């Protein structure tokens, strides 16, 4: 029968978890005759060898030869000499238990003394009647098994009723607090210590754990369980990582800050807010015998490999997904897939969850997700598939201007594998994508079309100017009304179009020569024809360039009705256009060129009323012109970003209302100087956009890219001087300008006319 001290837990049940009684066993695993049995202390009693233990002892020796007595001891006549002898009794058994406990405290530095006692008890070798019995208690201590962790998670139901101490074993959750190397344990108590062993960060329990209790994982460290664990209580992962590489029939719940992983089997699995499920030890499958549940705010961490392997949860029950996030990394990487890693995995699909009894619900998000690339999830009746590739962000959704959106929508329609499509997928930011859209637009084709429409005014202004010159000369007494004349004009013009948010600006220059021949008819008409050649060079955005060789043919004429003059004409211009543009963004680098023909037709008419003064002549006027530009189709060659465009036209209707003033004086007999000026208001009718329809060579989706829009209104300025050096020859020099919101055009011309 145990001593009175051994019965103390019956009076104070709260001390039982740190209390052990010990019985003495013989070498034959039987109770020594000198030892009491565990008796009523069986629930906290273990057995240990304590018979015939060869032990160090101290023996009294008399210095005087007198008998060894207490009186001799008191007189100082005795001394102690060390020696050895066989001894038996619980005094021999208890030190073995104490030594085993000391070893376990070294093995499990994160455990409390109560937990060390539980490990000793639950790993003891059962003797006598099965389970806890009055003779041997829990059985003979087994240090080898104890080194592999607890063998049972104890709850009151595990203690036979006859041995149960009321109020004991109430803490049914075994708390495995693996705090991390260097952490303080039992801080502020006499037992305060620093956890320094590797087990403070990473430990393995290999036993098959039974019992009615449960397990709570605390601390930032990792606990690995490799046994076939059948304990009945819940498994709560509150902190750190629990890796199940064996089996746990318990219901596993991952709380905020906890991670559960491994390649074993759990009874059921619930990921709560802040909890993470990360199957495998690297890549692996976590099996679930029952149901799986992901609650809002939970996380499923999936590792993937280029060979198609990935983490997986495989459930024999159902999977209920109430939200949460799927986070994707490469195997053994702590970070989400980078953009380059996503690109390397494009097209891969991974089966990350299966549930034999069905999947319901969806995750809230999947990461990473970059601009156009990322990870996505698809749901089947019994599974969830992870795919790596194009995400749901359209190219057009990051565009900011009409041109960008037009190009983006057409590029989105290209097939996967198209170099342009793939290069846009790799855009790192929305800004990079927009830069690519602008370079891909092919705006140079709209720019040259717009510039040639605008430049058509130089031809009609030259013809109108020639008619006014002839009218002025015809009024001179030195000129006969039926005289004819030939003329030539050298032209130089510089156009600047200011860009806006949608279109880049451009600079254009035009040089050339125009020549004509006209004559007055008997019925007061003057009719003529003109031809000429000009060359237009345009420099647009992003290194684009266009050149056009322009060949002109025109017919013109006028008729005067007193002070009223009516002028008009028609012209036809052939264009031979060469374009070059560069595309350089990301990994895309193209040099695309095109050669194509186009034509410009125009009709123009003007009415002017001459008011002659003593020294200054005025002419209010109004004119109207219709211009139509049409190309014969565009076909670029070069790289993947090359374009093509169908035959298409751009037209414009323009009027000018203004006032001209001129004065002349004769500087010598036969020599007259005329100064001319003009101020006008030009107005554009209809739409102001100048767009060109294009397609990618590798696609069929058409889009329209706009040049800089024309201005609704502009101011016309002109000034010039003419010198009639004799009755047959006139020289002229002039300036013309058109100033508007988006365009500033300036030109100079030098002319020569000869009458015959």
Long-range contacts (C-beta under 8 A, 24 or more apart in sequence): 1-36, 1-37, 1-39, 2-36, 2-38, 2-39, 2-40, 2-41, 2-45, 6-41, 7-40, 7-41, 9-41, 9-44, 9-165, 9-168, 10-40, 10-165, 13-165, 13-166, 13-167, 13-168, 14-167, 16-43, 16-44, 16-165, 16-168, 16-169, 17-114, 17-117, 17-118, 17-168, 17-169, 17-171, 18-113, 18-114, 18-117, 19-44, 19-117, 20-44, 20-45, 20-46, 20-97, 20-117, 20-120, 20-121, 21-45, 21-46, 21-137, 22-46, 22-47, 22-48, 22-50, 22-90, 22-93, 22-94, 22-97, 23-47, 23-48, 23-90, 23-93, 23-135, 23-136, 23-137, 24-48, 24-49, 24-50, 24-51, 24-88, 24-89, 24-90, 24-92, 24-93, 25-49, 25-50, 25-51, 25-93, 25-136, 25-140, 26-51, 26-52, 27-51, 27-52, 29-127, 29-140, 31-135, 31-136, 32-88, 32-89, 34-88, 34-89, 35-89, 35-90, 35-93, 36-90, 37-134, 37-135, 37-136, 38-133, 38-134, 38-135, 38-136, 38-137, 39-134, 40-134, 40-163, 41-137, 41-163, 42-132, 42-133, 42-134, 42-137, 42-138, 42-160, 42-163, 43-132, 43-137, 43-159, 43-160, 43-163, 43-164, 43-165, 43-168, 43-169, 44-117, 44-121, 44-137, 44-165, 44-168, 45-136, 45-137, 45-138, 46-97, 46-120, 46-121, 46-124, 46-137, 46-138, 46-139, 46-140, 46-141, 47-93, 47-124, 47-127, 47-136, 47-137, 47-138, 47-139, 47-140, 47-141, 48-93, 48-94, 48-96, 48-97, 48-100, 48-140, 48-141, 49-92, 49-93, 49-96, 49-140, 50-88, 50-89, 50-90, 50-91, 50-92, 50-93, 50-94, 50-96, 51-88, 51-92, 52-86, 52-87, 52-88, 53-86, 53-87, 53-88, 53-92, 54-84, 54-85, 54-86, 54-87, 55-84, 55-85, 55-86, 55-87, 55-92, 56-82, 56-83, 56-84, 57-82, 57-83, 57-84, 57-85, 57-87, 58-82, 58-83, 59-83, 96-141, 97-141, 100-141, 100-143, 100-146, 103-143, 103-147, 104-143, 104-146, 104-147, 106-197, 107-146, 107-147, 107-199, 108-149, 108-199, 108-203, 109-185, 109-193, 109-195, 109-196, 109-197, 109-199, 109-200, 110-176, 110-177, 110-178, 110-179, 110-185, 110-195, 110-199, 110-200, 110-203, 110-219, 110-221, 112-186, 113-191, 115-150, 115-174, 115-175, 118-150, 118-152, 118-154, 118-174, 119-146, 119-149, 119-150, 119-151, 120-146, 121-152, 121-154, 122-150, 122-151, 122-152, 122-153, 122-154, 122-211, 123-148, 123-150, 123-151, 123-207, 131-160, 132-159, 132-160, 132-163, 134-162, 134-163, 145-207, 148-204, 148-205, 148-206, 148-207, 148-227, 149-203, 149-204, 149-205, 149-206, 149-207, 149-209, 150-174, 150-205, 150-207, 150-209, 151-207, 151-208, 151-209, 151-210, 152-209, 152-210, 152-211, 152-213, 152-231, 153-209, 153-210, 153-211, 153-212, 153-213, 153-214, 153-215, 153-231, 153-233, 154-211, 154-212, 154-213, 155-211, 155-212, 155-213, 155-232, 155-233, 156-212, 157-212, 158-211, 158-212, 158-213, 172-212, 172-213, 172-214, 172-233, 173-213, 173-214, 173-215, 173-216, 173-233, 173-234, 173-236, 174-213, 174-214, 174-215, 174-216, 175-216, 175-218, 176-215, 176-216, 176-217, 176-218, 176-219, 176-223, 177-218, 177-219, 178-202, 178-203, 178-217, 178-218, 178-219, 178-220, 178-221, 178-222, 178-223, 178-240, 179-218, 179-219, 179-220, 179-221, 180-219, 180-220, 180-221, 183-219, 208-246, 214-250, 215-250, 217-241, 217-242, 217-258, 224-262, 225-262, 225-264, 226-264, 235-266, 237-275, 241-278, 243-281, 244-286, 245-281, 249-289, 251-290, 254-298, 259-301, 260-286, 261-286, 262-286, 265-289, 268-292, 268-293, 268-317, 269-293, 269-313, 269-315, 270-295, 271-295, 271-298, 271-299, 271-300, 271-324, 272-297, 272-298, 273-297, 273-298, 274-298, 274-299, 275-299, 276-300, 276-301, 277-301, 277-313, 278-303, 278-311, 279-311, 279-312, 279-313, 280-311, 282-331, 282-332, 283-309, 283-310, 283-311, 283-331, 284-311, 284-312, 285-311, 285-312, 285-313, 285-314, 286-311, 286-312, 286-313, 286-314, 287-314, 287-315, 287-316, 288-313, 288-314, 288-315, 288-316, 288-317, 289-316, 289-317, 290-315, 290-316, 290-317, 291-315, 291-317, 291-318, 291-319, 291-320, 291-355, 291-357, 292-317, 292-318, 292-319, 292-320, 292-353, 292-355, 293-319, 293-320, 293-321, 293-322, 294-319, 294-320, 294-321, 294-322, 294-323, 294-324, 294-361, 294-363, 295-322, 295-323, 295-324, 296-322, 296-323, 296-324, 296-364, 297-323, 297-324, 298-323, 298-324, 298-325, 299-324, 299-325, 299-326, 299-327, 300-324, 300-325, 300-326, 300-327, 300-352, 300-353, 300-363, 301-327, 301-329, 302-326, 302-327, 302-328, 302-329, 302-350, 302-352, 302-386, 303-328, 303-329, 303-330, 303-331, 303-332, 303-333, 304-328, 304-329, 304-330, 304-331, 304-337, 304-345, 304-348, 304-350, 304-386, 304-388, 305-330, 305-331, 306-344, 306-345, 306-348, 308-348, 308-349, 308-350, 309-350, 310-350, 310-351, 310-352, 310-386, 311-352, 312-351, 312-352, 312-353, 312-354, 313-352, 313-353, 313-354, 314-353, 314-354, 315-353, 315-354, 315-355, 315-356, 315-357, 316-356, 316-357, 317-355, 317-356, 317-357, 318-355, 318-357, 318-358, 318-359, 318-360, 319-353, 319-355, 319-358, 319-359, 319-360, 319-384, 320-360, 320-361, 321-359, 321-360, 321-361, 321-362, 321-363, 321-384, 322-361, 323-361, 323-362, 323-363, 323-364, 324-363, 324-364, 325-363, 325-364, 325-365, 325-366, 325-367, 326-352, 326-363, 326-365, 326-366, 326-367, 326-375, 326-377, 326-386, 327-366, 327-367, 328-366, 328-367, 328-368, 328-375, 328-386, 328-388, 336-367, 336-368, 337-368, 337-375, 337-388, 338-368, 339-370, 339-373, 339-426, 339-428, 342-368, 342-370, 342-373, 342-374, 342-375, 342-388, 343-373, 343-425, 343-426, 345-388, 346-373, 346-388, 346-389, 347-388, 347-389, 348-387, 348-388, 348-389, 349-385, 349-386, 349-387, 349-388, 350-385, 350-386, 350-387, 350-388, 351-383, 351-384, 351-385, 351-386, 352-384, 352-385, 352-386, 353-383, 353-384, 354-382, 354-383, 355-382, 355-383, 356-382, 357-382, 358-382, 359-383, 359-384, 370-428, 371-398, 371-427, 371-428, 371-429, 371-430, 371-432, 371-433, 372-424, 372-425, 372-426, 372-427, 372-433, 373-425, 373-426, 390-416, 390-425, 395-424, 395-433, 395-437, 398-430, 398-433, 398-434, 399-433, 399-434, 399-437, 400-434, 400-501, 401-501, 401-502, 402-502, 402-706, 403-437, 403-438, 403-441, 403-443, 403-502, 403-503, 403-705, 403-706, 404-434, 404-437, 404-438, 404-441, 404-502, 406-441, 406-703, 406-704, 406-705, 407-437, 407-438, 407-440, 407-441, 407-703, 407-705, 408-433, 408-437, 409-701, 409-703, 410-695, 410-696, 410-699, 410-701, 410-702, 410-703, 411-437, 411-440, 411-696, 411-699, 413-699, 413-700, 413-701, 414-696, 414-698, 414-699, 414-701, 415-698, 415-699, 418-640, 418-696, 418-698, 418-699, 419-588, 419-639, 419-640, 419-641, 420-588, 420-640, 420-641, 420-696, 420-698, 423-585, 423-586, 423-587, 423-588, 426-586, 426-587, 427-586, 432-585, 432-586, 435-585, 436-585, 436-586, 436-588, 438-504, 438-541, 438-542, 439-542, 439-582, 439-583, 439-584, 439-585, 439-641, 440-583, 440-641, 441-705, 442-581, 442-636, 442-643, 442-692, 442-694, 442-705, 443-503, 443-504, 443-540, 443-541, 443-544, 443-705, 443-706, 443-707, 444-538, 444-540, 444-544, 444-545, 444-546, 444-579, 444-581, 445-546, 445-579, 445-594, 445-634, 445-643, 445-645, 445-692, 445-694, 445-705, 446-503, 446-690, 446-691, 446-692, 446-705, 446-706, 446-707, 447-497, 447-506, 447-538, 447-540, 447-544, 447-546, 447-707, 447-708, 448-536, 448-538, 448-546, 448-548, 448-577, 448-579, 449-598, 449-629, 449-631, 449-650, 449-690, 449-692, 449-707, 450-497, 450-650, 450-690, 450-707, 450-708, 450-710, 451-495, 451-497, 451-506, 451-508, 451-536, 451-538, 452-536, 452-548, 452-550, 452-573, 452-575, 452-598, 452-600, 452-629, 453-600, 453-627, 453-629, 453-650, 453-651, 453-652, 453-690, 454-495, 454-710, 454-743, 454-745, 455-493, 455-495, 455-508, 455-510, 455-534, 455-536, 456-571, 456-573, 456-600, 456-602, 456-625, 456-627, 456-629, 457-625, 457-654, 457-738, 458-491, 458-493, 458-510, 458-534, 458-736, 458-747, 459-514, 459-530, 459-532, 459-552, 459-554, 459-571, 459-573, 459-602, 460-569, 460-571, 460-602, 460-604, 460-625, 461-736, 462-489, 462-491, 462-514, 462-530, 462-749, 463-516, 463-528, 463-530, 463-554, 463-556, 463-569, 463-571, 463-604, 464-556, 464-567, 464-569, 464-604, 464-606, 464-623, 465-734, 465-751, 466-516, 466-518, 466-528, 466-530, 466-556, 466-753, 467-518, 467-526, 467-556, 467-557, 467-558, 467-565, 467-567, 468-565, 468-567, 468-608, 468-619, 468-660, 469-722, 469-730, 469-732, 469-753, 470-518, 470-520, 470-526, 470-558, 471-526, 471-558, 471-560, 471-565, 472-662, 472-664, 472-674, 473-724, 473-730, 473-755, 474-520, 474-526, 476-672, 478-727, 479-727, 479-755, 481-520, 481-524, 482-519, 482-520, 482-521, 482-522, 483-519, 483-520, 483-755, 483-756, 484-517, 484-518, 484-519, 484-520, 484-755, 484-756, 485-517, 485-518, 485-519, 485-753, 485-754, 485-755, 485-756, 486-515, 486-516, 486-517, 486-753, 486-754, 486-756, 487-515, 487-516, 487-517, 487-518, 487-751, 487-752, 487-753, 487-754, 488-513, 488-514, 488-515, 488-516, 488-751, 488-752, 488-753, 489-513, 489-514, 489-515, 489-732, 489-749, 489-750, 489-751, 489-752, 490-749, 490-750, 490-751, 491-534, 491-747, 491-748, 491-749, 492-747, 492-748, 492-749, 493-736, 493-745, 493-746, 493-747, 493-748, 494-745, 494-746, 494-747, 495-743, 495-744, 495-745, 495-746, 496-743, 496-744, 496-745, 497-707, 497-708, 497-742, 497-743, 498-708, 498-741, 498-742, 498-743, 498-744, 499-541, 499-708, 500-708, 500-709, 500-742, 502-706, 503-706, 503-707, 503-708, 503-709, 504-540, 504-541, 504-542, 504-708, 505-540, 505-541, 505-708, 506-538, 506-539, 506-540, 506-541, 506-707, 506-708, 507-538, 507-539, 508-536, 508-537, 508-538, 508-539, 509-536, 509-537, 510-534, 510-535, 510-536, 510-537, 510-550, 510-747, 511-535, 512-550, 514-552, 516-554, 516-556, 518-556, 518-557, 524-559, 524-560, 525-557, 525-558, 525-559, 526-557, 526-558, 526-559, 527-555, 527-556, 527-557, 528-555, 528-556, 528-557, 529-553, 529-554, 529-555, 529-556, 530-554, 530-555, 530-556, 530-571, 540-581, 542-581, 542-582, 542-583, 543-581, 543-582, 544-579, 544-580, 544-581, 544-582, 545-579, 545-580, 545-581, 546-577, 546-578, 546-579, 546-580, 547-577, 547-578, 548-575, 548-576, 548-577, 548-578, 548-598, 549-575, 549-576, 550-574, 550-575, 563-609, 563-610, 563-611, 563-612, 564-607, 564-608, 564-609, 564-610, 565-607, 565-608, 565-609, 565-610, 565-619, 566-605, 566-606, 566-607, 567-605, 567-606, 567-607, 567-608, 567-623, 568-603, 568-604, 568-605, 568-606, 569-603, 569-604, 570-601, 570-602, 570-603, 570-604, 571-600, 571-601, 571-602, 572-599, 572-600, 572-601, 573-599, 573-600, 573-601, 574-598, 574-599, 575-599, 575-600, 577-631, 579-636, 583-639, 583-641, 588-639, 588-640, 588-641, 589-639, 590-638, 590-639, 590-640, 590-641, 590-642, 591-638, 591-639, 592-636, 592-637, 592-638, 592-639, 592-641, 592-642, 592-643, 593-636, 593-637, 593-638, 594-634, 594-635, 594-636, 594-637, 594-643, 596-631, 596-632, 596-633, 596-634, 596-635, 597-631, 597-632, 598-629, 598-630, 598-631, 598-632, 599-629, 599-630, 600-627, 600-628, 600-629, 600-630, 601-627, 601-628, 601-630, 602-626, 602-627, 602-628, 608-660, 615-663, 616-661, 616-662, 616-663, 617-661, 617-662, 617-663, 618-659, 618-660, 618-661, 619-659, 619-660, 619-661, 619-662, 620-658, 620-659, 621-656, 621-657, 621-658, 621-659, 621-660, 621-680, 622-655, 622-656, 622-657, 622-658, 623-655, 623-656, 624-653, 624-654, 624-655, 625-653, 625-654, 625-655, 626-651, 626-652, 626-653, 627-651, 627-652, 627-653, 627-654, 634-692, 634-694, 636-697, 640-697, 640-698, 641-696, 642-696, 642-697, 643-694, 643-695, 643-696, 643-697, 644-694, 644-695, 644-697, 645-692, 645-693, 645-694, 645-695, 646-693, 648-692, 648-693, 650-690, 650-691, 650-692, 651-686, 652-684, 652-685, 652-686, 652-710, 653-684, 653-685, 653-686, 654-682, 654-683, 654-684, 654-685, 655-682, 655-683, 655-685, 656-680, 656-681, 656-682, 656-683, 656-716, 657-681, 657-683, 658-716, 670-724, 670-725, 670-726, 670-727, 671-723, 671-724, 671-725, 671-726, 672-723, 672-724, 673-721, 673-722, 673-723, 673-724, 674-721, 674-722, 674-723, 674-724, 675-719, 675-720, 675-721, 676-718, 676-719, 676-720, 676-721, 676-722, 676-734, 677-718, 677-719, 677-720, 678-716, 678-717, 678-718, 678-719, 679-715, 679-716, 679-717, 679-718, 680-715, 680-716, 681-713, 681-714, 681-715, 681-716, 682-713, 682-714, 682-715, 682-716, 682-738, 682-740, 683-712, 683-713, 684-710, 684-711, 684-712, 684-713, 688-712, 708-742, 708-743, 709-742, 710-740, 710-742, 710-743, 711-740, 711-741, 711-742, 711-743, 713-740, 714-738, 714-739, 714-740, 714-741, 714-743, 715-739, 715-740, 720-749, 722-751, 727-755, 728-754, 728-755, 728-756, 729-753, 729-754, 729-755
